[in-house]
């Protein structure tokens, strides 16, 4: 096997591995999760936030922001409130889940 054939074969194998595993594509479609006050929250790239009351065994819809939104981050603050990072039309913003667990507010809303 000459060097040229080896490089062709190496390039072919590298391409096959990238297409098979596609680590960046998998990361982009993985849901984000956070746990707060015994509940688990999961955000998806299609604008949904799901909630699990049984440690992730079953999930139900908590909020649907719509297909134009993407949830790319979930976290909790020092009070245990869930914070969501959303993206819409190239802009990002943060929302905080109110203490009642039902209403999302802008992060700067003092109420």
Backbone bond lengths (Angstrom), bond angles and torsions (degrees), N, CA, C in turn:
res aa  C-N    CA-C-N  psi(-1)  N-CA   C-N-CA  omega(-1)  CA-C   N-CA-C  phi
1 X - - - 1.448 - - 1.530 107.91 -
2 X 1.326 115.84 125.78 1.457 118.21 178.58 1.530 109.96 -87.19
3 X 1.310 115.16 174.40 1.465 120.92 -174.72 1.533 111.92 -62.68
4 X 1.312 116.75 -39.87 1.466 120.63 -178.50 1.532 111.05 -63.21
5 X 1.315 117.21 -43.88 1.461 120.75 178.14 1.530 111.14 -64.16
6 X 1.338 115.44 -38.99 1.456 120.02 178.83 1.531 110.79 -62.53
7 X 1.344 116.92 -44.29 1.463 120.53 179.51 1.529 111.41 -65.12
8 X 1.314 118.05 -38.18 1.469 121.35 177.02 1.522 110.18 -62.77
9 X 1.320 115.91 -45.78 1.461 120.92 -179.95 1.524 110.95 -64.65
10 X 1.337 116.02 -42.23 1.467 120.00 178.11 1.522 111.85 -62.22
11 X 1.321 117.69 -41.94 1.458 121.56 177.92 1.515 111.68 -65.08
12 X 1.315 116.92 -40.09 1.455 121.40 178.77 1.527 111.14 -64.09
13 X 1.334 116.68 -44.01 1.468 119.98 178.86 1.525 111.69 -66.24
14 X 1.326 117.25 -39.74 1.461 120.27 178.64 1.525 111.11 -62.70
15 X 1.318 116.19 -43.66 1.461 120.32 178.95 1.518 110.82 -63.20
16 X 1.324 116.88 -42.18 1.466 120.49 179.94 1.532 110.62 -62.68
17 X 1.318 116.96 -41.51 1.463 120.04 179.41 1.531 111.35 -66.52
18 X 1.314 117.82 -41.27 1.463 120.87 179.57 1.517 110.05 -63.83
19 X 1.317 117.34 -44.18 1.457 120.39 -179.64 1.521 112.03 -67.11
20 X 1.333 116.26 -34.48 1.459 119.41 -178.68 1.521 111.75 -72.95
21 X 1.330 118.19 -46.01 1.457 121.33 -174.67 1.518 112.82 -91.63
22 X 1.305 118.70 -38.08 1.464 124.88 176.63 1.525 112.40 38.55
23 X 1.345 117.86 65.21 1.458 119.53 -175.07 1.522 114.31 -61.82
24 X 1.319 119.06 -35.52 1.461 119.83 -179.70 1.513 111.18 -70.95
25 X 1.302 118.21 -38.70 1.455 120.83 177.52 1.512 111.75 -64.45
26 X 1.319 117.31 -39.04 1.463 120.68 179.00 1.522 111.43 -67.35
27 X 1.325 117.23 -38.50 1.456 119.90 179.53 1.519 111.13 -66.29
28 X 1.324 116.14 -35.36 1.463 119.41 -177.73 1.523 111.98 -69.04
29 X 1.330 117.87 -25.82 1.459 120.06 -177.26 1.524 113.00 -102.06
30 X 1.315 117.97 -2.96 1.458 120.87 179.70 1.525 110.04 -72.61
31 X 1.328 118.30 134.46 1.465 119.57 176.81 1.528 110.27 -71.96
32 X 1.320 115.95 155.02 1.459 121.47 175.92 1.523 107.76 -102.06
33 X 1.329 116.39 145.28 1.464 120.70 -176.25 1.512 111.24 -134.69
34 X 1.330 114.45 153.81 1.457 121.97 173.10 1.528 107.73 -150.86
35 X 1.335 115.72 152.41 1.456 120.38 177.84 1.523 109.13 -115.39
36 X 1.323 115.72 136.33 1.456 120.83 179.60 1.523 109.38 -149.96
37 X 1.309 115.96 128.47 1.463 123.54 176.17 1.530 112.75 51.49
38 X 1.326 116.60 42.19 1.454 121.85 177.17 1.518 115.29 82.54
39 X 1.318 117.97 -4.58 1.458 121.76 178.19 1.519 109.48 -108.35
40 X 1.301 116.18 149.19 1.456 121.73 176.70 1.523 108.21 -111.69
41 X 1.327 115.97 132.16 1.457 122.53 -179.72 1.523 108.84 -114.14
42 X 1.331 115.98 140.55 1.463 121.52 -179.75 1.526 108.54 -131.41
43 X 1.326 115.98 127.17 1.461 121.73 176.71 1.518 109.77 -104.36
44 X 1.326 116.64 143.82 1.458 121.36 -178.04 1.529 110.75 -119.93
45 X 1.313 115.77 165.36 1.461 120.84 -178.93 1.527 112.23 -74.45
46 X 1.333 117.67 -10.64 1.469 119.66 178.80 1.536 112.30 -102.59
47 X 1.340 116.95 24.60 1.455 121.36 170.36 1.508 116.58 84.16
48 X 1.319 118.61 16.26 1.472 120.56 -178.97 1.524 110.75 -108.68
49 X 1.322 114.30 145.83 1.459 120.73 169.45 1.519 106.40 -119.91
50 X 1.314 114.05 123.13 1.465 121.82 -179.47 1.523 108.61 -104.62
51 X 1.321 116.50 157.57 1.458 121.46 178.08 1.522 109.13 -130.55
52 X 1.322 115.12 141.73 1.459 121.43 174.95 1.519 108.06 -123.57
53 X 1.306 115.78 128.35 1.458 121.73 178.70 1.523 111.71 -96.79
54 X 1.358 116.86 -2.46 1.463 121.16 -175.87 1.529 112.09 -130.05
55 X 1.323 115.64 47.79 1.460 123.12 174.85 1.538 114.17 58.59
56 X 1.315 116.99 33.72 1.460 121.29 174.07 1.510 116.08 89.46
57 X 1.317 117.66 6.14 1.472 119.22 178.35 1.523 110.91 -70.75
58 X 1.326 117.79 -41.94 1.464 122.03 176.13 1.525 108.34 -133.45
59 X 1.317 115.60 151.44 1.461 122.28 -177.80 1.519 109.46 -126.78
60 X 1.335 115.80 145.24 1.460 120.65 173.66 1.530 107.91 -133.96
61 X 1.317 115.54 155.25 1.455 120.85 -178.46 1.528 110.52 -68.42
62 X 1.315 116.22 127.04 1.465 121.86 174.82 1.521 109.55 -97.91
63 X 1.348 116.86 -51.40 1.460 122.34 -177.95 1.516 109.28 -146.60
64 X 1.323 116.26 139.59 1.462 121.45 174.28 1.526 107.61 -120.97
65 X 1.330 116.08 105.93 1.461 120.93 179.44 1.524 111.45 -80.85
66 X 1.316 118.36 -14.42 1.456 122.23 179.04 1.518 112.26 109.73
67 X 1.327 114.78 159.98 1.465 121.88 -176.15 1.532 113.44 -64.55
68 X 1.330 118.23 -21.25 1.462 120.85 -178.46 1.524 112.49 -78.40
69 X 1.319 117.45 -11.21 1.454 122.78 179.73 1.521 109.89 -102.32
70 X 1.316 115.57 154.81 1.452 121.65 174.62 1.521 108.29 -134.24
71 X 1.325 116.72 130.60 1.464 120.89 176.76 1.522 106.53 -92.67
72 X 1.328 117.00 110.38 1.459 118.92 -177.71 1.516 113.56 -111.01
73 X 1.328 117.45 5.00 1.450 119.62 175.61 1.520 111.62 -163.70
74 X 1.324 116.17 139.20 1.463 123.42 172.58 1.521 107.12 -132.68
75 X 1.321 116.15 138.21 1.459 120.26 177.81 1.525 108.06 -152.92
76 X 1.325 116.13 175.33 1.460 121.20 174.49 1.520 108.21 -121.29
77 X 1.324 115.97 149.21 1.456 119.49 176.23 1.531 109.36 -93.72
78 X 1.315 116.58 -173.63 1.473 120.35 -176.07 1.521 112.80 -65.78
79 X 1.340 117.90 -18.46 1.471 121.62 177.73 1.525 112.59 -93.37
80 X 1.321 116.40 -1.31 1.457 120.46 -179.06 1.510 114.18 87.06
81 X 1.337 117.57 5.84 1.459 120.56 177.97 1.525 109.77 -75.08
82 X 1.314 115.54 142.31 1.462 121.39 179.83 1.520 109.20 -80.85
83 X 1.317 116.10 132.71 1.457 123.25 176.67 1.522 107.90 -116.44
84 X 1.319 116.24 134.46 1.465 122.00 179.82 1.525 109.76 -117.96
85 X 1.327 116.21 135.20 1.453 122.17 173.69 1.519 107.27 -103.37
86 X 1.330 116.55 117.78 1.455 122.05 -178.11 1.515 110.43 -112.94
87 X 1.322 115.38 154.64 1.450 122.29 176.14 1.517 107.79 -125.75
88 X 1.335 116.04 134.88 1.458 121.94 177.94 1.516 108.39 -144.78
89 X 1.315 116.48 122.38 1.470 123.01 176.20 1.527 112.57 51.17
90 X 1.318 116.95 41.81 1.453 121.12 177.90 1.511 115.33 82.65
91 X 1.316 118.26 1.17 1.464 122.86 178.83 1.524 108.82 -115.14
92 X 1.323 116.09 146.34 1.460 119.34 178.94 1.528 109.85 -119.44
93 X 1.324 115.32 153.12 1.448 121.61 177.89 1.518 108.83 -154.83
94 X 1.335 115.77 161.73 1.462 122.46 -178.22 1.522 110.37 -110.97
95 X 1.333 114.48 143.37 1.465 121.80 173.53 1.521 108.27 -126.15
96 X 1.325 116.15 152.50 1.467 122.69 178.46 1.518 107.62 -121.91
97 X 1.330 116.27 134.06 1.453 121.16 176.41 1.524 108.62 -78.24
98 X 1.335 116.26 125.53 1.464 121.52 -177.83 1.526 110.65 -63.52
99 X 1.320 115.80 164.20 1.463 121.81 -179.17 1.523 112.69 -57.49
100 X 1.350 117.59 -30.12 1.464 119.57 -179.88 1.528 112.16 -73.67
101 X 1.337 117.46 -10.10 1.457 121.42 176.09 1.515 114.97 78.12
102 X 1.333 117.70 10.02 1.461 120.67 -177.28 1.517 114.51 -119.89
103 X 1.316 118.42 -28.73 1.459 122.11 -172.00 1.522 110.56 -110.50
104 X 1.336 115.77 133.30 1.462 121.59 174.86 1.513 108.37 -96.57
105 X 1.340 116.42 133.51 1.453 122.95 179.82 1.517 108.99 -122.53
106 X 1.327 115.56 157.76 1.462 118.23 173.84 1.525 107.92 -66.34
107 X 1.302 115.59 150.79 1.472 120.16 -174.98 1.517 112.25 -62.26
108 X 1.320 118.36 -24.08 1.469 120.35 -178.21 1.527 112.57 -92.02
109 X 1.328 118.69 -3.51 1.467 122.15 -178.92 1.525 109.63 -72.20
110 X 1.351 119.24 116.52 1.466 120.59 -175.41 1.526 114.32 -74.91
111 X 1.342 119.31 -14.33 1.465 120.87 -176.40 1.485 112.79 -74.29
